[in-house]
Amino acid sequence: MGLGHTCRNLAIARAITAEDPEATVLLATGSDDAMQLGIPERVEVLKLPSLRKVANESYAARRLLVSPADIHRLRSGLLTGVVGGFRPDVVLVDKHPLGAGGELRDALHLVRQQGGAAVLGLRDILDDPETVRAEWAAHDLGRCISELYDRLLIYGQRGVFDPVAEYGLPPEVESRSIFCGYVTRDTARPLMRDRMLDEGSSSGQPVVMATVGGGEDGTVLVSAFLEASYGAPWRAVAVTGPQAPLGVQSRLEGLATRAGASLHRFLPDLCGMLANADVLVCMGGYNTLSEALALRLPVVCVPRVHPRREQLMRAEAFERLGLLECVRPETLASGTLREAIRRALRRSRLDVARRCAAEIHLNGASQAAAALREVAARAVSHRQAEPNSVAAEAWTPTPHSLEV
């Protein structure tokens, strides 16, 4: 659905096609920016009508003037039709076991009938355990995962947070779970440059970047960053996010001009830009933190706390491991942020690299790709052995619990 989900799955798609010259991937997403993120060879994108989150587990159409029921019916029909026509060997679903509003239920049953397999991918933390357990119990999602999915890929590691235990998943799901490590995009591609990065480098000033993911709720952080950068001994680059409210753009541009900062709405190769920065100021989104740590970049994190506590939990866990500095949202001000940035500038990439090497695994894309290829190969083998079988229980998964 969101930009982060799309980035993560494009990284996995890239790893799949890089490792298997005969693999092809169709990515279904509601994100408007997928095509700007760089589509790997043998990967196609199906743009679904976009959703917007109204509340936890409640969605409506982002642009179409249709009811929530109609937008879910439309998306469900598209997804089921794609499964029928593309006939995937394996379907990877991100976060929602049944899709937003249950829109994937029919498609998942059709995958089974066609002899394919289904894999659920979960980022390391969804929300606090009490909230997730209550939401999943209301829809009996533990049982649904057990019945519909052959593997559970966890994009994290047990030593940081164990969603299987914390969210009370059934034993049969635990036996199918693989802790992949953290998924990051390929950081070896050509790097994008920015005027402020070049000027910072030539002047000897460090460069500090601020990014807030999609940007729907990041205006307060961007504003505090630009105010903190006024007269500061660093070059500032801020990215508001493609979903930032248009009404605040002129005010942010004024703050950026006063601070001598570079302001962007969207950067297709943000990861390449980060490689040239000295410190990152960000929220606590999965992709942003994973990619920053993959680049061994000192981080000042101001996590979101509403409507979910996911970002706060991740930021606090990473702070306990010595991977970043966390500024709680209730303490956010230009002064506190400025001091946190000063402390981060005193930290070297070598120090971050040592902490990362000691604490976390950042090869999640290749680990997820390997697991998906194994699942797909077994589905293909079963189809060839029983070409006329369309039973829902087309093949039985083997217990396979791993952690890297």
C-alpha positions in Angstrom: 0.0 0.0 0.0 2.5 2.7 1.1 5.8 3.7 -0.2 7.8 1.7 2.4 6.0 -1.5 1.6 6.7 -0.9 -2.1 10.4 -0.2 -1.6 10.8 -3.4 0.5 9.1 -5.6 -2.0 11.0 -4.1 -4.9 14.2 -4.9 -3.1 13.1 -8.5 -2.7 12.0 -8.6 -6.4 15.4 -7.3 -7.5 17.1 -10.0 -5.4 14.9 -12.7 -6.9 15.5 -11.8 -10.5 19.2 -11.2 -9.9 19.6 -14.7 -8.5 17.4 -16.5 -10.9 17.5 -15.6 -14.6 14.3 -17.5 -15.3 12.2 -15.7 -12.6 9.7 -13.0 -13.3 7.8 -10.9 -10.8 4.5 -9.0 -10.9 4.2 -6.4 -8.2 0.7 -5.2 -7.3 0.7 -1.9 -5.3 -1.4 1.2 -4.7 1.7 3.4 -4.4 1.9 6.2 -7.0 5.6 6.3 -6.9 6.6 2.7 -7.7 7.8 3.5 -11.2 10.1 6.2 -10.0 11.9 3.8 -7.6 13.6 1.9 -10.4 12.0 -1.3 -11.7 14.4 -4.3 -12.1 14.5 -6.4 -15.2 11.7 -9.0 -15.5 9.6 -7.2 -13.0 6.2 -5.6 -13.9 4.1 -3.3 -11.8 0.3 -3.4 -11.5 -1.0 -0.1 -10.2 -4.0 -0.6 -8.0 -6.5 2.2 -7.2 -5.0 3.8 -4.1 -6.3 3.6 -0.5 -5.9 6.0 2.4 -5.9 5.0 6.0 -8.9 6.3 7.9 -8.0 4.5 11.2 -6.3 1.3 12.1 -7.7 -1.4 9.9 -10.0 1.1 8.2 -9.5 2.3 4.6 -11.2 4.4 2.0 -10.4 5.3 -1.6 -7.7 7.9 -1.9 -9.1 9.6 -5.1 -12.0 7.8 -6.5 -15.5 9.0 -5.4 -16.7 5.5 -4.4 -17.6 3.9 -1.1 -15.2 1.8 1.0 -17.1 -1.3 0.0 -16.8 -0.5 -3.7 -13.1 0.3 -3.6 -12.4 -3.0 -1.8 -14.6 -4.8 -4.3 -12.7 -3.2 -7.2 -9.3 -4.0 -5.8 -10.3 -7.6 -4.9 -11.5 -8.2 -8.4 -8.3 -6.9 -9.9 -6.1 -9.1 -7.6 -8.2 -12.2 -8.2 -8.1 -11.6 -12.0 -4.3 -11.2 -11.9 -3.8 -14.5 -10.0 -6.1 -16.2 -12.6 -4.2 -14.8 -15.5 -0.6 -14.7 -14.3 -0.8 -18.0 -12.4 2.0 -17.3 -10.0 4.0 -20.2 -8.5 4.2 -18.2 -5.3 2.4 -15.1 -4.0 4.1 -12.9 -1.4 1.7 -10.8 0.6 3.0 -7.8 2.7 1.7 -7.3 6.2 -2.1 -7.8 5.8 -2.8 -11.6 5.9 -6.1 -11.1 4.0 -5.3 -7.7 2.4 -6.9 -4.4 3.4 -10.5 -5.1 4.1 -10.1 -8.8 3.3 -9.6 -8.0 -0.4 -7.0 -10.9 -0.9 -9.2 -13.7 0.4 -10.5 -14.8 -3.0 -7.1 -14.4 -4.7 -5.4 -16.6 -2.0 -8.0 -19.3 -2.4 -7.5 -19.2 -6.2 -3.7 -19.5 -5.7 -4.4 -22.8 -3.8 -6.7 -24.1 -6.4 -4.1 -23.4 -9.1 -1.5 -25.4 -7.2 0.5 -22.3 -6.2 1.9 -21.3 -2.8 1.4 -18.3 -0.6 3.9 -16.6 1.7 3.2 -13.8 4.2 5.9 -11.2 4.8 5.9 -9.2 8.0 8.2 -6.4 9.0 9.8 -6.8 12.4 7.2 -4.9 14.4 3.6 -4.1 13.5 2.4 -2.5 16.8 2.4 -3.3 20.5 1.5 -6.9 21.3 -1.8 -6.1 23.0 -3.1 -4.1 20.0 -2.0 -6.7 17.4 -3.4 -9.7 19.4 -6.8 -7.9 19.7 -7.0 -7.0 16.1 -5.9 -10.4 14.8 -8.3 -12.2 17.3 -11.2 -10.2 16.0 -10.7 -11.7 12.5 -9.1 -15.0 13.6 -6.0 -14.2 11.6 -3.8 -16.7 13.4 -5.9 -19.5 12.0 -6.1 -17.8 8.6 -2.4 -17.6 8.4 -2.1 -21.2 9.3 -4.6 -22.3 6.6 -3.6 -20.0 3.8 0.2 -19.5 4.0 3.0 -22.0 3.5 5.7 -19.7 4.9 6.0 -16.7 7.1 8.9 -14.4 6.3 9.8 -12.0 9.1 11.9 -9.1 8.0 13.9 -8.7 11.2 15.5 -10.9 13.8 14.4 -12.6 16.9 16.9 -10.9 19.1 15.4 -7.5 18.3 11.7 -8.4 18.4 10.0 -11.8 18.0 6.5 -11.2 16.5 5.8 -15.0 16.5 6.0 -15.1 20.3 4.8 -11.5 21.0 1.7 -11.7 18.8 0.8 -15.3 19.9 0.9 -17.0 16.5 0.0 -20.7 16.6 2.8 -23.4 16.7 2.2 -24.5 13.2 2.9 -21.0 12.0 6.0 -20.8 14.1 7.3 -23.9 12.4 7.0 -22.3 9.0 8.7 -19.0 10.0 11.9 -17.7 8.7 13.7 -14.7 10.3 15.3 -13.1 7.2 17.1 -10.2 8.7 16.4 -6.6 7.7 15.6 -5.9 4.0 17.4 -3.0 2.4 17.7 -1.8 -1.2 20.8 -2.3 -3.3 23.3 0.4 -2.1 25.9 -0.4 -4.8 24.1 1.5 -7.6 25.3 4.8 -9.0 24.8 7.6 -6.5 22.6 10.6 -7.0 24.1 14.0 -6.2 22.5 17.2 -4.8 23.8 20.8 -4.9 23.9 20.9 -1.1 25.8 17.7 -0.8 28.4 18.9 -3.3 28.7 22.3 -1.6 28.9 20.7 1.8 31.7 18.5 0.6 33.6 21.3 -1.1 33.3 23.6 1.9 34.2 21.0 4.4 30.9 21.3 6.2 29.1 18.1 7.1 25.7 17.3 5.4 22.7 16.5 7.5 19.6 15.1 5.7 16.0 14.9 7.0 13.4 12.5 5.6 10.0 11.6 6.8 8.9 8.7 4.5 5.7 9.3 2.6 5.3 12.6 4.5 1.6 12.6 5.5 2.5 13.3 9.1 6.1 14.5 8.9 5.6 18.3 8.7 6.4 18.9 12.3 9.7 17.1 12.1 10.7 18.8 8.8 9.9 22.2 10.3 11.9 21.5 13.5 14.8 20.3 11.4 14.8 23.4 9.2 14.6 25.7 12.3 17.4 23.7 14.0 19.5 24.2 10.8 19.3 28.0 10.9 22.9 29.2 11.5 24.1 25.6 12.2 27.5 24.4 11.2 26.1 21.9 8.6 24.5 21.9 5.2 20.8 20.8 5.5 18.8 18.7 3.0 15.2 18.0 3.7 12.7 15.6 1.9 9.1 16.3 2.8 7.7 13.1 1.1 5.4 12.8 -1.9 2.3 12.7 0.4 3.1 15.8 2.4 0.2 18.3 2.6 0.5 20.8 -0.3 -0.8 23.6 2.0 2.4 23.6 4.1 4.9 23.6 1.2 5.2 27.4 0.9 5.9 27.7 4.7 8.6 25.0 4.5 10.2 26.7 1.5 10.4 29.8 3.5 12.1 28.0 6.4 14.4 26.3 4.0 15.4 29.6 2.4 16.1 31.1 5.8 18.3 28.1 6.8 20.1 27.9 3.4 18.7 24.4 3.1 17.8 22.3 0.0 14.2 21.2 0.1 12.8 18.3 -2.0 9.3 16.7 -2.2 10.5 13.3 -3.5 13.8 11.7 -4.4 13.7 8.5 -6.4 17.2 7.5 -5.2 17.0 8.5 -1.6 19.3 5.7 -0.7 22.0 7.0 -3.0 21.6 10.5 -1.5 22.0 9.1 2.0 25.3 7.5 1.0 26.7 11.0 0.7 25.3 12.4 3.9 27.0 12.6 7.3 23.9 12.3 9.6 20.3 11.4 8.9 17.3 12.8 10.8 14.2 10.7 10.3 11.1 9.1 11.6 11.2 5.4 12.6 10.0 3.8 9.5 11.3 0.3 8.7 12.9 1.1 5.3 14.5 4.4 6.3 16.2 2.9 9.4 17.2 -0.3 7.6 18.8 1.6 4.7 20.5 4.1 6.9 22.1 1.4 9.0 23.1 -0.5 5.8 25.0 2.7 4.9 26.5 2.9 8.4 25.0 6.3 8.8 24.6 8.0 12.2 20.9 8.5 12.8 18.7 10.8 14.9 15.3 9.2 15.0 12.0 11.0 16.0 9.5 8.1 15.7 5.8 8.4 15.1 3.6 7.3 18.0 0.1 7.5 16.5 -1.9 5.7 15.3 0.5 2.8 16.0 3.5 2.5 18.4 5.5 0.5 15.9 8.1 3.2 15.1 8.6 4.0 18.7 9.2 0.4 19.6 11.7 -0.1 16.7 13.5 3.1 17.6 13.8 2.3 21.2 15.0 -1.3 20.4 17.7 0.1 18.0 18.7 2.7 20.6 19.2 0.0 23.2 21.5 -1.8 20.8 23.5 1.5 20.3 22.5 1.8 16.7 20.9 5.3 16.8 19.7 8.1 19.0 16.0 8.4 19.7 14.3 11.8 20.3 10.8 11.2 21.7 8.1 13.2 19.9 6.9 14.9 23.1 10.4 16.4 23.5 10.8 17.5 19.9 11.9 21.1 19.4 14.4 22.9 17.3 16.8 23.2 20.3 16.7 19.5 21.4 16.9 18.4 17.8 19.9 20.6 17.2 21.8 19.2 20.1 21.0 15.6 19.1 22.4 16.3 15.6 25.5 17.8 17.1 26.0 14.5 19.1 25.4 12.4 16.0 28.0 14.4 14.0 30.6 13.4 16.6 29.9 9.7 15.8 31.8 8.0 13.0 30.5 5.7 10.4 33.1 3.2 11.6 31.4 3.2 15.0 28.0 2.6 13.5 29.5 -0.2 11.3 30.9 -1.9 14.3 27.6 -1.8 16.2 25.7 -3.0 13.1 28.1 -5.9 12.6 27.7 -6.9 16.3 23.9 -6.5 16.5 21.9 -6.9 13.3 21.7 -8.7 9.9 21.0 -6.5 6.8 20.8 -9.2 4.1 17.1 -9.7 4.4 16.3 -9.2 0.7 18.6 -12.1 -0.5 17.4 -14.3 2.4 13.7 -13.6 1.5 14.5 -14.2 -2.2 16.1 -17.6 -1.4 13.1 -18.7 0.7 10.6 -17.6 -2.0 12.5 -19.4 -4.7 12.5 -22.6 -2.6 8.8 -22.4 -2.1 8.1 -21.7 -5.8 10.3 -24.6 -6.8 8.3 -27.0 -4.6 5.0 -25.6 -6.0 6.3 -26.1 -9.6 7.5 -29.7 -8.7 4.1 -30.5 -7.3 2.3 -29.1 -10.3 4.4 -31.2 -12.6 3.9 -34.3 -10.6 0.1 -33.8 -10.3 -0.9 -31.6 -13.3 -4.6 -32.3 -12.9 -4.7 -31.5 -9.1 -6.6 -28.3 -8.2 -7.2 -29.2 -4.5 -6.9 -26.4 -2.0 -4.4 -28.5 -0.1 -2.2 -28.7 -3.2 1.0 -29.3 -1.1 1.9 -29.5 2.5 4.6 -27.2 3.8 7.6 -28.7 5.5 8.4 -27.3 9.0 11.1 -24.8 8.4 12.1 -22.4 11.2 15.3 -20.5 10.6 17.0 -17.4 11.8 20.0 -15.7 10.1 
